[in-house]
């Protein structure tokens, strides 16, 4: 089962398929669809209009081209929920590969998007399209169209026919389905997509799960969420008992790491590694001259201060968005991996702390 919120390009390409609908190969409409379950894809309704009008004379064929170097073909029929801009198709046989999972992440204008599909001019291999979201039409805006998200593009492709039904992704999160293009003088000047909120009811009817996106800045940690983690033990071993904020920082760093590692973009992985190395280097410079074997408050404060000073210079990144919380949290990830600590001889200090903690616990039990 796919439980990832962030999807990498390999998984996206494996889940996306070419769709043809018609009487035969020479007389078919073409589009894109993608897996949302092993036995189900989602696509734009107009891609299968012929089948809906005459299912006897027409059929729906799906072709997956990016799974284990094979061309996997499936027949499909619509799963009726209600008439709308998108439609779910049930496969005649499951495809056991990656499938994509929607996130209820709220899309805003100005953020980057990407999609992969099969416009007819790139029918044989498919095409990635990337740019920025130009407009999102909210519930209060009059909108006579099926789509509610306008997308800019700078592709050399003049006509995106066939891209309808492709997944719309923002920072690796699946947030919608491509639907249309706006043409001017024979060229596509913008693209249109439909957001999850417009068909979430259909998802619920089919019992297709949606990732509940939680903004890290609005998430309240359970006070016991990290109580047994090594980085918390190291803080307490160094007499740092006010560590709620440290746990929040660790949480932000974990979210950042999961996002980067899930998407498997080499440049982002390398950038995260650089940031982690820089943060550890800051710690090491301060640690070399630190003498206290019992209290690490001054060392932690000193490294925090260095991170804050360099947040917009050495630790700035044009490749991945990284909050100050996450940058400080990288420190605690190092501590959780037993690579840094907050007092001199921190490894021995941790052993002593655990022995005393265990002794106290045994005393309470007796």
C-alpha positions in Angstrom: 0.0 0.0 0.0 1.2 3.5 -0.8 1.4 5.7 2.3 3.7 8.4 1.0 2.6 12.0 1.0 5.6 13.0 -1.2 6.0 11.3 -4.6 9.2 11.0 -6.5 9.4 11.2 -10.3 10.0 7.5 -10.7 6.8 6.6 -8.9 4.8 9.2 -10.8 6.0 8.0 -14.2 5.2 4.4 -13.2 1.7 5.3 -12.1 0.8 7.4 -15.2 -0.5 5.7 -18.3 -1.6 6.5 -21.8 -5.4 6.3 -22.4 -7.1 5.7 -25.7 -10.9 5.5 -26.1 -12.7 4.6 -29.3 -13.6 2.0 -31.8 -10.0 1.1 -32.9 -6.4 2.4 -32.8 -7.0 4.7 -35.8 -10.2 6.2 -34.5 -9.6 6.9 -30.8 -9.4 9.9 -28.4 -6.2 10.1 -26.5 -5.5 11.2 -23.0 -3.7 10.5 -19.7 -4.7 8.7 -16.6 -2.9 7.6 -13.4 -3.2 4.9 -10.7 -4.8 5.8 -7.4 -5.1 2.1 -6.4 -3.8 -1.1 -7.9 -7.1 -1.6 -9.8 -8.2 2.0 -10.4 -7.1 5.1 -12.3 -8.5 8.6 -12.4 -8.7 10.7 -15.6 -10.6 13.6 -17.2 -14.2 12.6 -18.0 -13.9 14.0 -21.6 -11.2 11.5 -22.3 -13.8 8.7 -22.2 -16.7 10.6 -23.7 -17.1 8.1 -26.6 -17.4 5.2 -24.2 -20.0 7.0 -22.1 -22.0 7.7 -25.2 -21.7 4.2 -26.7 -20.0 1.6 -24.6 -20.9 -1.2 -27.1 -19.0 0.4 -30.0 -16.1 1.8 -28.0 -13.6 0.6 -25.4 -11.0 2.2 -23.0 -7.4 1.0 -23.2 -4.6 1.9 -20.8 -0.9 1.5 -21.5 1.7 1.7 -18.7 5.2 2.3 -20.2 7.4 2.9 -17.2 7.1 -0.3 -15.1 10.0 -2.8 -15.2 10.8 -2.0 -18.8 7.5 -3.6 -19.9 4.5 -2.3 -21.8 1.5 -3.2 -19.6 -1.9 -3.0 -21.1 -5.2 -3.0 -19.3 -8.9 -2.5 -20.3 -11.0 -0.3 -18.1 -14.6 0.7 -17.4 -15.9 3.7 -15.5 -16.9 3.5 -11.9 -20.0 5.7 -11.7 -20.2 8.2 -8.8 -21.7 11.3 -10.3 -21.3 13.3 -13.5 -18.3 15.6 -13.2 -15.0 16.8 -14.8 -13.1 13.7 -13.6 -13.9 10.1 -13.6 -12.6 6.9 -12.0 -11.9 3.8 -14.1 -11.7 0.2 -12.9 -9.1 -2.0 -14.5 -9.8 -5.5 -15.7 -6.7 -6.6 -13.8 -4.7 -4.9 -11.1 -1.3 -3.2 -11.8 0.9 -3.9 -8.8 3.2 -0.9 -9.0 3.4 2.5 -7.5 0.1 4.4 -7.2 -0.4 8.0 -6.2 -2.2 9.3 -3.1 -3.9 12.7 -3.0 -3.0 15.2 -0.3 -5.4 17.9 0.9 -2.5 20.4 0.8 -3.9 23.9 -0.1 -2.5 25.2 -3.3 -1.6 28.9 -3.5 -0.7 31.1 -6.5 3.0 31.5 -7.1 4.1 28.1 -6.0 5.9 25.6 -8.3 3.9 22.7 -9.9 4.8 19.8 -12.1 3.0 17.2 -14.0 3.8 14.2 -16.2 1.5 12.9 -19.0 1.1 12.1 -22.6 0.3 15.0 -24.9 -0.1 13.7 -28.4 3.0 15.4 -29.6 5.0 13.4 -27.0 2.8 10.3 -27.1 5.6 7.8 -27.4 7.6 8.8 -24.3 5.5 11.3 -22.3 6.5 14.8 -21.1 7.2 16.6 -17.8 5.8 20.1 -17.6 6.9 22.4 -14.8 6.2 26.1 -13.9 4.1 28.1 -11.4 0.5 28.2 -10.3 -0.8 31.5 -11.6 -4.3 31.5 -10.1 -6.6 29.5 -7.7 -10.3 30.2 -7.9 -11.8 29.8 -4.5 -15.4 28.9 -3.6 -16.5 32.5 -3.5 -15.4 33.2 -7.0 -17.8 32.8 -9.9 -16.4 30.1 -12.1 -18.3 28.7 -15.0 -15.5 26.2 -15.9 -14.7 22.7 -14.6 -11.2 23.7 -13.6 -10.2 26.0 -10.7 -6.4 26.2 -10.9 -4.7 28.1 -13.7 -1.1 27.1 -14.5 1.7 28.9 -16.4 4.0 27.1 -18.7 7.2 27.8 -20.7 7.3 24.6 -22.7 8.0 24.6 -26.4 4.9 22.4 -26.9 2.2 24.4 -28.7 -0.7 22.0 -28.1 -1.1 19.9 -24.9 -4.0 17.8 -26.2 -3.6 14.4 -24.5 -2.3 15.8 -21.2 -5.8 15.9 -19.7 -6.0 13.4 -16.8 -2.4 13.8 -15.7 -1.5 14.3 -12.0 -0.9 17.8 -10.7 1.8 17.8 -8.1 3.2 20.6 -5.8 6.4 19.8 -4.0 5.8 16.1 -4.6 2.3 16.2 -3.2 -0.6 15.2 -5.4 -3.2 18.0 -5.3 -5.3 17.8 -8.5 -5.8 16.6 -12.1 -5.0 18.3 -15.3 -8.0 19.2 -17.4 -7.6 21.7 -20.1 -5.5 24.3 -22.0 -6.1 27.9 -23.0 -5.2 28.5 -26.7 -4.3 31.7 -28.5 -3.2 31.9 -32.1 -2.8 28.1 -32.2 -0.6 27.9 -29.1 -1.4 26.9 -25.5 -0.8 30.0 -23.3 -1.8 28.4 -20.0 -3.1 25.1 -18.6 -6.0 24.3 -16.3 -6.4 21.8 -13.5 -9.1 20.7 -11.0 -8.2 20.7 -7.3 -9.0 17.8 -4.9 -11.7 19.8 -3.1 -13.9 19.6 -6.3 -14.1 15.8 -6.3 -13.3 14.8 -2.7 -16.8 13.5 -2.3 -16.3 11.0 -5.1 -13.1 9.9 -3.4 -15.0 9.2 -0.2 -17.7 7.2 -2.1 -15.0 4.9 -3.5 -13.2 4.8 -0.1 -9.9 6.2 -1.6 -7.8 7.6 1.3 -6.5 11.2 1.2 -3.4 12.3 3.1 -4.4 14.9 5.7 -1.7 17.6 5.3 -0.7 19.3 8.6 1.2 22.5 8.5 4.3 21.9 10.7 3.8 25.4 12.2 0.3 24.6 13.3 1.0 21.1 14.5 0.9 20.6 18.3 3.3 17.9 19.4 2.2 15.3 21.9 4.3 16.0 25.0 5.4 12.3 25.0 6.0 12.0 21.3 9.8 12.1 21.6 10.3 11.3 25.3 12.3 8.1 24.6 14.4 9.5 21.7 18.1 9.7 22.2 18.3 13.4 21.4 15.9 14.1 24.4 18.0 11.9 26.6 21.1 13.8 25.6 19.5 17.1 26.4 18.4 15.9 29.9 21.8 14.3 30.4 23.3 17.8 29.9 20.8 19.3 32.4 18.6 20.8 29.7 15.1 20.0 30.8 13.2 22.8 29.0 13.3 21.1 25.6 9.8 21.5 24.2 11.1 23.8 21.5 14.0 21.4 20.7 11.4 18.7 20.0 9.5 21.1 17.7 12.7 21.8 15.8 13.4 18.1 15.6 9.9 17.5 14.2 10.5 20.2 11.5 13.8 18.6 10.5 12.1 15.2 10.3 9.4 16.6 8.0 12.0 18.2 5.8 14.1 15.0 5.6 11.1 12.8 4.8 10.0 15.2 2.0 13.5 15.3 0.4 14.2 11.6 0.7 10.7 10.6 -0.6 11.0 12.7 -3.7 14.5 11.3 -4.5 15.6 14.4 -6.3 19.4 14.1 -6.4 20.0 17.9 -6.1 17.7 18.2 -3.1 19.3 15.2 -1.3 22.7 16.7 -1.9 21.6 20.1 -0.6 20.1 18.6 2.5 23.3 16.7 3.1 25.3 20.0 2.8 23.0 21.8 5.3 23.4 18.9 7.8 27.2 18.9 7.4 27.3 22.7 7.9 25.2 22.5 11.0 27.4 19.8 12.4 30.5 21.8 11.6 29.1 24.7 13.6 28.6 22.4 16.5 32.1 21.0 16.3 33.7 24.5 16.3 31.9 25.3 19.5 32.4 21.9 21.0 36.2 21.9 20.7 36.6 24.6 23.3 33.8 23.4 25.6 34.9 22.2 29.0 31.7 21.6 31.0 30.9 17.9 31.6 27.6 18.4 33.3 25.6 21.3 31.8 25.3 21.8 28.1 23.0 24.9 28.0 25.8 27.3 27.0 26.9 25.0 24.2 23.4 24.6 22.8 22.8 28.3 23.0 26.1 29.1 21.3 25.4 26.7 18.3 21.9 28.1 18.0 23.3 31.6 17.8 25.6 30.6 15.0 22.8 29.0 13.1 20.7 32.1 13.4 23.5 34.3 12.2 24.1 32.1 9.1 20.5 31.3 8.4 20.4 33.6 5.4 24.0 33.2 4.3 25.8 29.9 4.7 22.6 28.0 5.5 20.5 29.7 2.9 19.2 27.4 0.1 17.7 28.1 -3.4 17.1 24.3 -3.9 15.0 23.4 -0.9 12.8 25.5 1.4 14.2 25.2 4.9 12.8 27.0 8.0 15.0 28.1 10.9 13.2 25.5 13.0 14.3 22.8 10.6 17.9 24.1 10.5 18.1 23.9 14.3 16.3 20.6 14.2 19.2 19.1 12.1 21.3 19.4 15.2 19.0 17.2 17.1 18.9 14.7 14.3 22.7 14.4 14.6 22.3 14.0 18.4 19.7 11.3 17.9 22.2 9.5 15.7 24.8 9.8 18.5 27.1 12.0 16.4 27.0 15.1 18.7 26.2 16.0 22.3 26.0 18.9 24.6 28.7 18.4 27.2 32.3 17.2 27.1 32.5 13.4 27.0 28.8 13.4 26.0 28.8 9.6 25.3 30.0 8.8 28.8 27.6 11.4 30.2 24.7 9.7 28.4 25.6 6.3 29.9 25.7 7.8 33.4 22.3 9.5 32.8 20.7 6.2 31.8 22.2 4.3 34.7 20.9 6.9 37.2 17.5 7.0 35.4 17.3 3.2 35.6 18.3 3.2 39.2 15.7 5.7 40.1 13.1 3.7 38.2 14.1 0.5 40.0 13.9 2.3 43.3 10.4 3.4 42.6 9.4 -0.1 41.7 10.8 -1.7 44.9 
